[in-house]
Amino acid sequence: MMKVGITGGIGSGKSTVCRLFRERGIPVYDSDAEAKRLMQEDAALRQRIAARFGAETYRDGRLDRARLAERVFGDAEELSALNALVHPAVMADFARWSDSQQAPYVVLESAILFEAGLEHAVQRTVAVLAPEALRIERTCRRDGTDAEAVRRRIAAQMDDDTRSRRADVSIVNIFEEDLAPAVAELDRRFRYEAAHA
Ligand code: ADP
C-alpha cells in the first residue's frame, strides 16, 4: 500500500486538504487524533506512560491530559520522553490500519511529519503552505484565539521554507477555489504512481 504523508503548520489548511482527499475516497489517518485515542486505549502504551510519568497520569482509568501536558510543557526532555513512547505506538497502529484499507493509497496526516521522523513511514510527502498573515487570520477565526498566541505557535513550529524543501510536493493554499483542483491533480498523480509502483 502506497502511503502519502501530509503536513502543514497551524492554519495552513492541512486538515482541509485531508478532508478533500477523504471526499475523493482516500482513507486518511489523523495521527493527532489517533495518538490521543491510543494513549487512552492501548494497554501497553498506557503502562509505559504510567511507568515513566507516574500512575496518577491515569485517574480512574482516564488519561489526565491536563496533568501530563503540564509535565511536558516547556520541558524538552520530558516532551521527547513522551514522544518516544507515543510515536512508535502510533506508527505501529498506522501500519496495521494501512494494511487493512482497501484503497489506491492512504494518507497519513501529521502536523509534525518531519519533526517526528514520521516521513520514514511514507513514500511521498506533501507540505501545505500559506502566507503567515493568512494562517494567523484563519486560525483566529477558527479557534477564536488572539493573533499573538497564534504567532507564538507558528514560531515554535518548523518554518514553511524548511517544510517545502523537505516535502516532495507543496500545495500553496491561498484561494479557496484553487484548493479542490490542486487536490484533484495530486490525487490523480498518486493513484497513477500507486498503480505503477
Ligand atoms: P490546519 O489543519 O492546517 O490548522 P485548517 O484546515 O483547519 O488548518 O484550516 C484553518 C481554517 O481556515 C479552517 O477554518 C478552514 O476552513 C479555513 N481555510 C482553509 N483553507 C482555506 C482557504 N483556501 N480559503 C479560506 N479558508 C480556508
py3Dmol code that shows the C-alpha trace and the ligand (Angstrom):
import py3Dmol

protein = """\
ATOM      1  CA  MET A   1       0.000   0.000   0.000  1.00  0.00           C
ATOM      2  CA  MET A   2       1.458   3.365  -1.001  1.00  0.00           C
ATOM      3  CA  LYS A   3       1.459   5.866   1.862  1.00  0.00           C
ATOM      4  CA  VAL A   4       1.393   9.649   1.489  1.00  0.00           C
ATOM      5  CA  GLY A   5       2.274  11.940   4.415  1.00  0.00           C
ATOM      6  CA  ILE A   6       0.545  15.326   4.541  1.00  0.00           C
ATOM      7  CA  THR A   7       1.818  18.043   6.843  1.00  0.00           C
ATOM      8  CA  GLY A   8       1.486  21.766   7.383  1.00  0.00           C
ATOM      9  CA  GLY A   9       1.741  24.367  10.087  1.00  0.00           C
ATOM     10  CA  ILE A  10      -1.206  25.681  12.072  1.00  0.00           C
ATOM     11  CA  GLY A  11      -3.751  27.429   9.834  1.00  0.00           C
ATOM     12  CA  SER A  12      -2.110  26.249   6.618  1.00  0.00           C
ATOM     13  CA  GLY A  13      -5.213  24.269   5.670  1.00  0.00           C
ATOM     14  CA  LYS A  14      -3.736  20.808   6.282  1.00  0.00           C
ATOM     15  CA  SER A  15      -6.994  19.425   7.708  1.00  0.00           C
ATOM     16  CA  THR A  16      -8.980  20.956   4.850  1.00  0.00           C
ATOM     17  CA  VAL A  17      -6.667  19.332   2.292  1.00  0.00           C
ATOM     18  CA  CYS A  18      -7.033  15.982   4.065  1.00  0.00           C
ATOM     19  CA  ARG A  19     -10.819  16.332   4.057  1.00  0.00           C
ATOM     20  CA  LEU A  20     -10.697  16.839   0.276  1.00  0.00           C
ATOM     21  CA  PHE A  21      -8.651  13.632  -0.105  1.00  0.00           C
ATOM     22  CA  ARG A  22     -11.227  11.819   2.057  1.00  0.00           C
ATOM     23  CA  GLU A  23     -14.031  13.115  -0.138  1.00  0.00           C
ATOM     24  CA  ARG A  24     -12.199  11.617  -3.112  1.00  0.00           C
ATOM     25  CA  GLY A  25     -12.263   8.207  -1.427  1.00  0.00           C
ATOM     26  CA  ILE A  26      -8.767   8.195   0.043  1.00  0.00           C
ATOM     27  CA  PRO A  27      -8.551   6.921   3.649  1.00  0.00           C
ATOM     28  CA  VAL A  28      -6.825   9.433   5.947  1.00  0.00           C
ATOM     29  CA  TYR A  29      -5.137   8.503   9.239  1.00  0.00           C
ATOM     30  CA  ASP A  30      -5.308  11.510  11.586  1.00  0.00           C
ATOM     31  CA  SER A  31      -2.202  10.872  13.686  1.00  0.00           C
ATOM     32  CA  ASP A  32      -3.049  13.559  16.266  1.00  0.00           C
ATOM     33  CA  ALA A  33      -6.461  12.110  16.987  1.00  0.00           C
ATOM     34  CA  GLU A  34      -5.178   8.526  16.893  1.00  0.00           C
ATOM     35  CA  ALA A  35      -2.308   9.361  19.281  1.00  0.00           C
ATOM     36  CA  LYS A  36      -4.877  10.691  21.760  1.00  0.00           C
ATOM     37  CA  ARG A  37      -7.001   7.571  21.330  1.00  0.00           C
ATOM     38  CA  LEU A  38      -4.033   5.217  21.755  1.00  0.00           C
ATOM     39  CA  MET A  39      -2.849   6.982  24.940  1.00  0.00           C
ATOM     40  CA  GLN A  40      -6.256   6.157  26.327  1.00  0.00           C
ATOM     41  CA  GLU A  41      -6.912   2.710  24.840  1.00  0.00           C
ATOM     42  CA  ASP A  42      -3.583   0.963  24.113  1.00  0.00           C
ATOM     43  CA  ALA A  43      -2.813  -1.075  27.247  1.00  0.00           C
ATOM     44  CA  ALA A  44       0.933  -1.429  26.559  1.00  0.00           C
ATOM     45  CA  LEU A  45       1.285   2.299  25.858  1.00  0.00           C
ATOM     46  CA  ARG A  46      -0.691   3.205  28.996  1.00  0.00           C
ATOM     47  CA  GLN A  47       1.621   1.033  31.055  1.00  0.00           C
ATOM     48  CA  ARG A  48       4.725   2.711  29.613  1.00  0.00           C
ATOM     49  CA  ILE A  49       3.325   6.196  30.160  1.00  0.00           C
ATOM     50  CA  ALA A  50       2.319   5.373  33.734  1.00  0.00           C
ATOM     51  CA  ALA A  51       5.776   3.880  34.409  1.00  0.00           C
ATOM     52  CA  ARG A  52       7.566   6.980  33.129  1.00  0.00           C
ATOM     53  CA  PHE A  53       5.222   9.758  34.251  1.00  0.00           C
ATOM     54  CA  GLY A  54       3.570   8.248  37.321  1.00  0.00           C
ATOM     55  CA  ALA A  55       0.490   6.099  37.947  1.00  0.00           C
ATOM     56  CA  GLU A  56      -1.522   9.289  38.692  1.00  0.00           C
ATOM     57  CA  THR A  57      -1.263  10.144  34.976  1.00  0.00           C
ATOM     58  CA  TYR A  58      -4.349   7.938  34.694  1.00  0.00           C
ATOM     59  CA  ARG A  59      -7.109   8.884  37.060  1.00  0.00           C
ATOM     60  CA  ASP A  60      -9.930   6.341  37.370  1.00  0.00           C
ATOM     61  CA  GLY A  61      -8.634   4.783  34.176  1.00  0.00           C
ATOM     62  CA  ARG A  62      -8.872   8.072  32.258  1.00  0.00           C
ATOM     63  CA  LEU A  63      -5.780   9.863  30.993  1.00  0.00           C
ATOM     64  CA  ASP A  64      -5.336  13.111  32.923  1.00  0.00           C
ATOM     65  CA  ARG A  65      -4.359  15.077  29.848  1.00  0.00           C
ATOM     66  CA  ALA A  66      -4.003  18.417  31.653  1.00  0.00           C
ATOM     67  CA  ARG A  67      -1.618  16.915  34.201  1.00  0.00           C
ATOM     68  CA  LEU A  68       0.505  15.269  31.512  1.00  0.00           C
ATOM     69  CA  ALA A  69       0.538  18.468  29.421  1.00  0.00           C
ATOM     70  CA  GLU A  70       1.781  20.375  32.460  1.00  0.00           C
ATOM     71  CA  ARG A  71       4.601  17.858  32.935  1.00  0.00           C
ATOM     72  CA  VAL A  72       5.864  18.132  29.364  1.00  0.00           C
ATOM     73  CA  PHE A  73       5.027  21.774  28.609  1.00  0.00           C
ATOM     74  CA  GLY A  74       8.217  23.757  28.017  1.00  0.00           C
ATOM     75  CA  ASP A  75      10.349  20.796  29.121  1.00  0.00           C
ATOM     76  CA  ALA A  76      12.132  19.428  26.057  1.00  0.00           C
ATOM     77  CA  GLU A  77      13.429  16.343  27.845  1.00  0.00           C
ATOM     78  CA  GLU A  78      10.044  15.300  29.244  1.00  0.00           C
ATOM     79  CA  LEU A  79       8.336  16.015  25.925  1.00  0.00           C
ATOM     80  CA  SER A  80      10.802  13.910  23.959  1.00  0.00           C
ATOM     81  CA  ALA A  81      10.412  11.106  26.542  1.00  0.00           C
ATOM     82  CA  LEU A  82       6.651  11.168  25.960  1.00  0.00           C
ATOM     83  CA  ASN A  83       7.067  11.299  22.185  1.00  0.00           C
ATOM     84  CA  ALA A  84       9.492   8.362  22.308  1.00  0.00           C
ATOM     85  CA  LEU A  85       6.682   6.321  23.882  1.00  0.00           C
ATOM     86  CA  VAL A  86       3.771   7.590  21.771  1.00  0.00           C
ATOM     87  CA  HIS A  87       5.282   7.786  18.274  1.00  0.00           C
ATOM     88  CA  PRO A  88       6.210   4.088  17.928  1.00  0.00           C
ATOM     89  CA  ALA A  89       2.711   3.125  19.092  1.00  0.00           C
ATOM     90  CA  VAL A  90       1.148   5.474  16.520  1.00  0.00           C
ATOM     91  CA  MET A  91       3.396   4.158  13.739  1.00  0.00           C
ATOM     92  CA  ALA A  92       2.577   0.547  14.593  1.00  0.00           C
ATOM     93  CA  ASP A  93      -1.124   1.367  14.612  1.00  0.00           C
ATOM     94  CA  PHE A  94      -0.816   3.271  11.313  1.00  0.00           C
ATOM     95  CA  ALA A  95       0.940   0.273   9.703  1.00  0.00           C
ATOM     96  CA  ARG A  96      -1.812  -2.090  10.885  1.00  0.00           C
ATOM     97  CA  TRP A  97      -4.526   0.335   9.776  1.00  0.00           C
ATOM     98  CA  SER A  98      -2.887   0.812   6.328  1.00  0.00           C
ATOM     99  CA  ASP A  99      -2.769  -2.937   5.738  1.00  0.00           C
ATOM    100  CA  SER A 100      -6.493  -3.204   6.401  1.00  0.00           C
ATOM    101  CA  GLN A 101      -7.523  -0.466   3.916  1.00  0.00           C
ATOM    102  CA  GLN A 102      -8.969  -1.201   0.500  1.00  0.00           C
ATOM    103  CA  ALA A 103      -7.856   1.864  -1.453  1.00  0.00           C
ATOM    104  CA  PRO A 104      -5.458   3.017  -4.179  1.00  0.00           C
ATOM    105  CA  TYR A 105      -3.257   4.554  -1.449  1.00  0.00           C
ATOM    106  CA  VAL A 106      -3.618   6.033   2.029  1.00  0.00           C
ATOM    107  CA  VAL A 107      -2.787   9.370   3.660  1.00  0.00           C
ATOM    108  CA  LEU A 108      -1.029   9.988   6.985  1.00  0.00           C
ATOM    109  CA  GLU A 109      -1.982  13.417   8.352  1.00  0.00           C
ATOM    110  CA  SER A 110       0.526  14.843  10.820  1.00  0.00           C
ATOM    111  CA  ALA A 111       1.406  18.372  11.927  1.00  0.00           C
ATOM    112  CA  ILE A 112       4.887  17.094  12.855  1.00  0.00           C
ATOM    113  CA  LEU A 113       5.617  14.682   9.996  1.00  0.00           C
ATOM    114  CA  PHE A 114       9.229  15.855   9.617  1.00  0.00           C
ATOM    115  CA  GLU A 115       9.874  16.868  13.241  1.00  0.00           C
ATOM    116  CA  ALA A 116       8.857  13.404  14.473  1.00  0.00           C
ATOM    117  CA  GLY A 117      10.610  11.481  11.700  1.00  0.00           C
ATOM    118  CA  LEU A 118       7.271  10.062  10.504  1.00  0.00           C
ATOM    119  CA  GLU A 119       8.335  10.798   6.914  1.00  0.00           C
ATOM    120  CA  HIS A 120      10.114   7.420   7.012  1.00  0.00           C
ATOM    121  CA  ALA A 121       6.748   5.663   7.317  1.00  0.00           C
ATOM    122  CA  VAL A 122       5.527   7.086   3.974  1.00  0.00           C
ATOM    123  CA  GLN A 123       6.684   7.043   0.339  1.00  0.00           C
ATOM    124  CA  ARG A 124       5.505  10.552  -0.620  1.00  0.00           C
ATOM    125  CA  THR A 125       5.327  13.777   1.373  1.00  0.00           C
ATOM    126  CA  VAL A 126       3.109  16.820   0.820  1.00  0.00           C
ATOM    127  CA  ALA A 127       3.556  20.198   2.546  1.00  0.00           C
ATOM    128  CA  VAL A 128       0.564  22.523   2.782  1.00  0.00           C
ATOM    129  CA  LEU A 129       1.801  26.113   2.808  1.00  0.00           C
ATOM    130  CA  ALA A 130       0.217  29.549   3.193  1.00  0.00           C
ATOM    131  CA  PRO A 131       1.454  33.064   3.946  1.00  0.00           C
ATOM    132  CA  GLU A 132       1.813  33.681   7.667  1.00  0.00           C
ATOM    133  CA  ALA A 133      -0.715  36.532   7.803  1.00  0.00           C
ATOM    134  CA  LEU A 134      -3.336  34.280   6.246  1.00  0.00           C
ATOM    135  CA  ARG A 135      -2.513  31.396   8.627  1.00  0.00           C
ATOM    136  CA  ILE A 136      -2.956  33.746  11.586  1.00  0.00           C
ATOM    137  CA  GLU A 137      -6.237  35.131  10.241  1.00  0.00           C
ATOM    138  CA  ARG A 138      -7.670  31.642   9.578  1.00  0.00           C
ATOM    139  CA  THR A 139      -6.620  30.239  12.934  1.00  0.00           C
ATOM    140  CA  CYS A 140      -8.013  33.222  14.854  1.00  0.00           C
ATOM    141  CA  ARG A 141     -11.324  32.868  13.040  1.00  0.00           C
ATOM    142  CA  ARG A 142     -11.428  29.062  13.530  1.00  0.00           C
ATOM    143  CA  ASP A 143     -10.370  28.931  17.201  1.00  0.00           C
ATOM    144  CA  GLY A 144     -11.378  32.364  18.414  1.00  0.00           C
ATOM    145  CA  THR A 145      -7.841  32.918  19.733  1.00  0.00           C
ATOM    146  CA  ASP A 146      -5.776  36.092  19.501  1.00  0.00           C
ATOM    147  CA  ALA A 147      -3.153  36.713  16.829  1.00  0.00           C
ATOM    148  CA  GLU A 148      -0.257  36.867  19.299  1.00  0.00           C
ATOM    149  CA  ALA A 149      -0.972  33.347  20.599  1.00  0.00           C
ATOM    150  CA  VAL A 150      -1.083  32.005  17.036  1.00  0.00           C
ATOM    151  CA  ARG A 151       2.154  33.834  16.199  1.00  0.00           C
ATOM    152  CA  ARG A 152       3.860  32.137  19.162  1.00  0.00           C
ATOM    153  CA  ARG A 153       2.679  28.722  17.992  1.00  0.00           C
ATOM    154  CA  ILE A 154       3.907  29.389  14.470  1.00  0.00           C
ATOM    155  CA  ALA A 155       7.303  30.480  15.852  1.00  0.00           C
ATOM    156  CA  ALA A 156       7.557  27.198  17.794  1.00  0.00           C
ATOM    157  CA  GLN A 157       6.875  25.095  14.669  1.00  0.00           C
ATOM    158  CA  MET A 158       9.038  24.262  11.671  1.00  0.00           C
ATOM    159  CA  ASP A 159       9.056  27.133   9.151  1.00  0.00           C
ATOM    160  CA  ASP A 160       7.394  26.820   5.732  1.00  0.00           C
ATOM    161  CA  ASP A 161      10.700  27.115   3.833  1.00  0.00           C
ATOM    162  CA  THR A 162      12.083  24.054   5.575  1.00  0.00           C
ATOM    163  CA  ARG A 163       8.793  22.217   5.179  1.00  0.00           C
ATOM    164  CA  SER A 164       8.616  22.863   1.438  1.00  0.00           C
ATOM    165  CA  ARG A 165      12.275  21.913   0.951  1.00  0.00           C
ATOM    166  CA  ARG A 166      11.784  18.598   2.714  1.00  0.00           C
ATOM    167  CA  ALA A 167       8.495  17.681   1.021  1.00  0.00           C
ATOM    168  CA  ASP A 168       8.169  16.020  -2.398  1.00  0.00           C
ATOM    169  CA  VAL A 169       5.246  18.302  -3.281  1.00  0.00           C
ATOM    170  CA  SER A 170       3.875  21.559  -1.910  1.00  0.00           C
ATOM    171  CA  ILE A 171       0.326  22.879  -2.038  1.00  0.00           C
ATOM    172  CA  VAL A 172       0.138  26.642  -1.669  1.00  0.00           C
ATOM    173  CA  ASN A 173      -3.266  27.218  -0.100  1.00  0.00           C
ATOM    174  CA  ILE A 174      -4.357  30.793  -0.634  1.00  0.00           C
ATOM    175  CA  PHE A 175      -7.582  30.899  -2.660  1.00  0.00           C
ATOM    176  CA  GLU A 176     -10.385  28.589  -1.625  1.00  0.00           C
ATOM    177  CA  GLU A 177     -11.437  27.838  -5.204  1.00  0.00           C
ATOM    178  CA  ASP A 178      -7.926  26.630  -6.106  1.00  0.00           C
ATOM    179  CA  LEU A 179      -7.740  24.004  -3.381  1.00  0.00           C
ATOM    180  CA  ALA A 180     -10.064  21.268  -4.695  1.00  0.00           C
ATOM    181  CA  PRO A 181      -8.468  21.316  -8.187  1.00  0.00           C
ATOM    182  CA  ALA A 182      -4.976  21.158  -6.631  1.00  0.00           C
ATOM    183  CA  VAL A 183      -6.001  18.135  -4.542  1.00  0.00           C
ATOM    184  CA  ALA A 184      -7.662  16.518  -7.566  1.00  0.00           C
ATOM    185  CA  GLU A 185      -4.459  16.825  -9.573  1.00  0.00           C
ATOM    186  CA  LEU A 186      -2.338  15.367  -6.779  1.00  0.00           C
ATOM    187  CA  ASP A 187      -4.836  12.548  -6.224  1.00  0.00           C
ATOM    188  CA  ARG A 188      -4.664  11.621  -9.912  1.00  0.00           C
ATOM    189  CA  ARG A 189      -0.885  11.590  -9.751  1.00  0.00           C
ATOM    190  CA  PHE A 190      -0.748   9.461  -6.584  1.00  0.00           C
ATOM    191  CA  ARG A 191      -3.305   6.988  -7.990  1.00  0.00           C
ATOM    192  CA  TYR A 192      -1.144   6.650 -11.098  1.00  0.00           C
ATOM    193  CA  GLU A 193       2.062   6.241  -9.095  1.00  0.00           C
ATOM    194  CA  ALA A 194       0.474   3.725  -6.723  1.00  0.00           C
ATOM    195  CA  ALA A 195      -0.801   1.658  -9.665  1.00  0.00           C
ATOM    196  CA  HIS A 196       2.596   1.729 -11.406  1.00  0.00           C
ATOM    197  CA  ALA A 197       4.827   1.232  -8.363  1.00  0.00           C
TER     198      ALA A 197
END
"""
ligand_1 = """\
27
ADP
P -4.793 23.344 9.787
O -5.340 21.972 9.898
O -3.584 23.437 8.892
O -4.556 24.046 11.098
P -7.420 24.010 8.676
O -7.547 23.103 7.519
O -8.202 23.708 9.915
O -5.857 24.257 9.023
O -7.755 25.492 8.163
C -7.811 26.575 9.090
C -9.109 27.353 8.865
O -9.018 28.050 7.616
C -10.322 26.454 8.773
O -11.393 27.093 9.399
C -10.560 26.322 7.270
O -11.919 26.137 6.962
C -10.049 27.642 6.719
N -9.429 27.529 5.384
C -8.507 26.620 4.986
N -8.144 26.816 3.705
C -8.818 27.905 3.271
C -8.871 28.640 2.022
N -8.131 28.296 0.973
N -9.716 29.695 1.968
C -10.440 30.060 3.024
N -10.455 29.426 4.212
C -9.654 28.369 4.350
"""
view = py3Dmol.view(width=600, height=400)
view.addModel(protein, "pdb")
view.setStyle({"model": 0}, {"cartoon": {"style": "trace"}})
view.addModel(ligand_1, "xyz")
view.setStyle({"model": 1}, {"stick": {}})
view.zoomTo()
view.show()
